[in-house]
Every structure is written in structure tokens, then in C-alpha cells.
Amino acid sequence: SVLCSAILSSYLLGERLNLLGKLGCMLSLVGSTVMVIHAPEDEEVTTLDEMTSKLKEPGFLAYAAILLALCFLLIFYLAPRYGQSNILVYLTICSVIGAFSVSSVKGLGIAIKGFFAGQPVLQHPLTWILVITLVASITTQINYLNKSLDIFNTSLVFPIYYVLFTTIVITTSIILFKEWVAMTVIDIIGTVCGFLTIILGVFLLHAFKDMDVSLGNLPQVLQNEEQVPVTRDDKNILIEVDNSSIAPEDKPKVFMLCT
């Protein structure tokens, strides 16, 4: 999805992703892949009662409260002020809300399995809570994702959204199902390295998006960087008097002495 959106937006929409952006896109995918490889498997939850007990645990309730507070801060304070100029505002809202949508989808998947197994899932209050949460979260995600696509480059929106969404979802899964308890040292190191790789990829995507850098003009860009004039201290500069009637080698020299 990330690579296809970057390529298709370049050919169909006329949007451009420079060399550093492409490198950042690849680093983001590599980092996300490393995180997924080292993330432990989901704990098996087969009934809505088990899902309810997981959702009621203090750790997840505190995590959900933090996400909701962050979401309200972004929607009501940061989005009206910085949403039009900062690509991370709208995409962070979509990613934070994605934690609730993915959890709701998992719970509804359990409910659907129970329904076909003959369990009274329609009478369970969690089923309808999950349905309402899923509708509200998906509607909010679509709304702010479309706003982001209307303002910013598509080839930047999808990679950054993919990275943020994947990170939030994996974190939510670890906290909800306590997968970190079963993680080995290698998995922890792999997850941290993957996350740092994602940060580097997002930085390359966002920080250098306006630079005209490609494989064709890379040597020229590097050469121009090397030819940047060096600013010298005024106390050590020899000031030449501008007099066109005097030959360059005969121009009077004036020294400035500073104490």
C-alpha cells in the first residue's frame, strides 16, 4: 500500500517523492517489518467474557485514557491551529483512533465466531459497545485522512500514516494482551531497533520533502554543498576600497584594528 501509493501518486497525480523520501519509505517498511517479526503472537481469546476481562484491566484502561486525552487534544486544540501546515497532526489523530478500531475489530471477530457457534452474543453488552466504537473510530479516521490527503502530498501521507498506525496498533496489542511478558531479550532489542528505524524513515520523509534530490542530480547537489562560501570574521578581513580607476593590484589596502 505504501509503495503503490507513492508510485501511483507520482505518475497519476503529478506528485513527487525525492530520493531521500524514497529511502525514508523503504526504511519505514523495514522498521515496521522488524517490529512485526519480533512482536509476540496474540494471546488466544475465544469468548466475549475473556475480551471483557482484558478490556477492564487497569493497565489497558490507563492506556486508553491517555489515548483519548491525546486524541481530544489533537482534535480540539492542535488541529484547528496546525492541521493545515503540519502533516503529523491529522495523521496522528488517525493513528491514535486506529488503536480503538483494531481492538473493536478483534472483539467483533470473536463475537461473529460465537454467533455462528450458537452463543448469545447479541445479548452481550460488549458486542454493541464494540460496534459503536468501531463506527465512531472508522468515521473519524476517514474524515481526518481525507483532510490530510486534500492538503498534503499523497506520497508522504500514506508512508507516515502506515508507520504511525502500525506502531500504535502493535503497542495496543502488547498492552491489551500483555504480550511483553513473553518477549525475550532478542525480541525486545529487535522491537526497539525497528522502532528507531521507523523514526529515521519518517524523519527522512518529512524533513527533506522540499529538496530536489535524485540519483541524477545527486553529484551536483553534493558539489554545491561543498562550494558554499565560508563567512570570515570581520576583524581578519582585508577591506578593499572600490575604485574602478585603480588597477586591482594597485588598490589601497585598509586594515581594521579592533581592540
C-alpha positions, 0 to 999 in steps of 0.5 A: 500500500505504501509503495503503490501509493507513492508510485501511483501518486507520482505518475497519476497525480503529478506528485513527487517523492525525492530520493531521500523520501524514497529511502525514508519509505523503504526504511519505514517498511523495514522498521515496521517489518522488524517490529512485526517479526519480533512482536509476540503472537496474540494471546488466544481469546475465544469468548466475549467474557475473556475480551471483557476481562482484558478490556477492564484491566487497569493497565489497558484502561490507563492506556486508553485514557491517555489515548483519548486525552491525546486524541481530544487534544489533537482534535480540539486544540492542535488541529484547528491551529496546525492541521493545515501546515503540519502533516503529523497532526491529522495523521496522528489523530488517525493513528491514535483512533486506529488503536480503538478500531483494531481492538473493536475489530478483534472483539467483533471477530470473536463475537461473529465466531460465537454467533455462528457457534450458537452463543448469545452474543447479541445479548452481550453488552460488549458486542454493541459497545464494540460496534459503536466504537468501531463506527465512531473510530472508522468515521473519524479516521476517514474524515481526518485522512481525507483532510490530510490527503486534500492538503498534503502530498499523497506520497508522504501521507500514506508512508507516515500514516502506515508507520504511525498506525502500525506502531500504535496498533502493535503497542495496543496489542502488547498492552491489551494482551500483555504480550511483553511478558513473553518477549525475550531479550532478542525480541525486545532489542529487535522491537526497539531497533525497528522502532528507531528505524521507523523514526529515521524513515519518517524523519527522512520523509518529512524533513527533506520533502522540499529538496530536489534530490535524485540519483541524477542530480545527486553529484551536483547537489553534493558539489554545491554543498561543498562550494558554499562560501565560508563567512570570515570574521570581520576583524581578519578581513582585508577591506578593499576600497572600490575604485574602478580607476585603480588597477586591482593590484594597485588598490589601497589596502585598509586594515581594521584594528579592533581592540 
